[in-house]
Structure formats: structure tokens, C-alpha cells
Amino acid sequence: MKITDQDCLAETLAFNEQFEAAAANRPARGHDLDASLLAGLRRNRLGGDTPPVRLSHGRDRVIAGGVRLRTFAADRVDGVYLHVHGGGWAFGSADGQDERLWRLAVEARLAVVSVDYRLAPEHPFPAAPDDCEAAARWLIDHAEAEFGTRRLMIGGESAGAHLSVLTLLRLRDRHGITGAFRAANLLFGPYDLSMTPSQRSFGSRRLLSNTDSLRGSYELFTPGTGPEQRRDPGLSPLFADLTGLPPARIVVGTEDPLLDDSLFLASRWQAAGAPVRLGVVAGAMHGFTLFPLTVTEREQERQQEFLAAACR
């Protein structure tokens, strides 16, 4: 394992300290998420202080089954990236990262299709995986007609990374589809909803996510289940058979409670026979790509390079 970005560790840790100090004055997130807090998180899409910019480049559509998609297409499209947003399965949206997704589309020469999956607690498991599965199957059938290419990739952040892996497993196990997606781009995802050691030991540090907020997210997403039930491979892909999955890029920060999830998944993914690029970012907290940091800019460049290369 190689830890990257140690040359800007001081900047990253200083940001973490500032973030944690500011978070001390905000309501904590747990299983008893206050309705007004949830409404604010949803209004601001990914938990920032203001709603994100919504670009005119984005196009909204609804596919069969009522699943909503938001698409961005560069002038030249070499491949299609199915993007699954994060937000603990309870907030976030397909239009929450327009600026990032448009930049990715242009610089990597992609069509980016983001899934606006249904959210917990109103729509608990399996609603979100069902919507992502439907979006993936739609792309397999329609990408060439819609975007001029069959080259497909999938990925997302946090809960979106988790849903991306579940989608690949569902395509394989329910429909016998392997090889349709050329690559998986997985950023700081939770892959064991019964909680890995790093999740359990992280404690109460307020670095966007911690032990209590993760436990609360799992209870919202899978109400009425306990840790043993959450080890089901249909919920926790770390316990699944990973054979037949595409090459993956797995990224996590050293200050993320989900560190073990990425380390363990990378090992199992590689052992199942597919190439893996594991990126462990020095000092980075959960969700670091949301913030204006040197490591964020570098991560965007590495992501673009990986997805562009997968199209070739």
C-alpha cells in the first residue's frame, strides 16, 4: 500500500482541524436524524452551507420505472460514466455536483449520467439499489443510441461507491451481465455495513463522518436489521463473491472511518482476479473531495485520467 500526497499533509491536517472545530457547533447526525436537519442536508444536497450551483448544461430525464437521471455530455464522447452520488443514502442528489460532473465530462471526454435514486428513510433498502440497477440496465441497452458509445464505467462517492458495487453484483447475479462496465471508480465507500474495525474505533471525531453517524446511516437505510443481518452480501459487498468484476480504482483517506473498508475491498477485489488501483490519501477525511484542497484537485485529475484511460 502506498500513501499518496504526503507533501501536502500539513495543509490537509490543518483543514481537518478547522472543519472539526466548526462542526462542534453543528447538530450531530445519528439514527434519530432531526427532520429539520435532514431537510437542510437535502436542500444543500451534500451537507454544505448553501445549495449547489445548478448548471444549464445538465439534462434531466426519467427512464422506465420512474428513475430520474441527470446527464452531462461533452462535445466529444469517448465513454459513459454512470455516477452514483453519496449522502448516507438519505440525502444528496443527482444535481448536487453539477460543476464537478460537467468538468469531468469535458476533461475526460465523457457523458456523465448521475442517478437520482430514492432516499431513506422514506425509501429504505432496497429502493436505492433497485434504482441504480435500473439505470445501469438502461445504459447497457441505450448508451450507444443516446451517446454513440458502448464504453461504460461506473462509480461514486461514499454511499454511491457502495451502491456502485452492489449494482455490478446485481448485474452479474440477476442478469448474467459481466463486462458491460469497463471500470469502477470507488471513493471512500462503506462496504461492510456491520462495521469494520476502523468504523468501530473511529469514535466521535466530527470529520464529516464518524462511528455514530455511520451507525445511524445504516439504521436509516436498513431499518430493523442488526449487524449480523447486514453482513448479507446483498447489503455488504465486502462479503460477496467479487469474481467477474471490472478493474477498479479505490480511494480513501487515512483519517476516514471507512479506511478499512477500502483496504479490505481492494485486497478481495484483486484476489478475485481484477486489477485494482488503491489510493490512500495522507491525512484526508471522509468526503475530502467536497472541499477546496490540494488533494481534492489532485484526486480530480487522477479520476479523470483513470476514466479516460478506461475508454481506450
Phi, psi and omega in degrees: 000130178250129177267124184264167169064031178291340180291339177243026181300319182300317178297316183296316180292324177296320177296317178304316181297317178295318181296315182295323178295317179292324182292338180298338181264004181255155177297143178283152177256126176214198182291334179265052184299120180299140184300321181290324177294316178299320179298320178293319178298320179288322179298321182263013170067299184237026171086012176282189184271343181221154177300148181285166175287134177252115187273147178289344178294335183285144178237130180259142177208162178238127179260177181306138183093357177082012180283131182266137178234151172234127188239146173229131181229127175289167178299322174245127183244116177262344181193172181237129180252115175276110185259135179238115186287161176267189179128028175062024181065002186240343175212189191088162181198166180293338179257021181272352183223039186307315184295318179293317183290324177293318177299317179297317179301314183290313188282334178256003180057060185233160155263127178253124181243113183255135186268126176265069186290158180292148189249147170281159004275351179297325182231082181287180175309134015256024187301310183297311176300324178299316181294319179293321176298316179297319179296318180296317180294323177297316179296318179304320182277333191237355186301318183295316179292323183279321189234356175082018180206151173257003182282109186244142171229162180220152177172174179180187184244138173056241178304330178292327175292316176303312181293329177297316179293317177301322180297314178299319179293320178294319177302317180291312190277328183265332188234359181066026184258115170230150178087352179292324178256128186279338186200153175237129182246103194241111183253121173038056182269157170268119184246354175228100184281358170272355172088115175286168179304319181294327176294316184290327187266354186295324177083210191258010178305135186265064178254064181069317179221146178208187185302313183292318182292324177295313179301319178296321178297319180295324180290326176290319185285324184230066184299143176080009179249154175249177182306319182296318178294328182284355174278357175304131181302337177287347176250318184243098186295346176298337181263002184272161167287121186258012180293146176084006179272159185281172172306144185231151168241120186240125188233139176202156177263157181289342180255031181252131177298345179265018181304310182300323182304315180289319179298314182292317181296320180300318180295315182290324179298312180294319179297334179280354171112004180250146177296147179225135168250110181262123177244116178250114190265122184301123173077355187284138178267175178299137177072023186299338182289352178281348193242154183282086182230158175301318181294331177294314179299318178295320179298319179298321179292319179293322178297314179300317180296318181296313183290322177296319180295326180293340179279343186274000000 
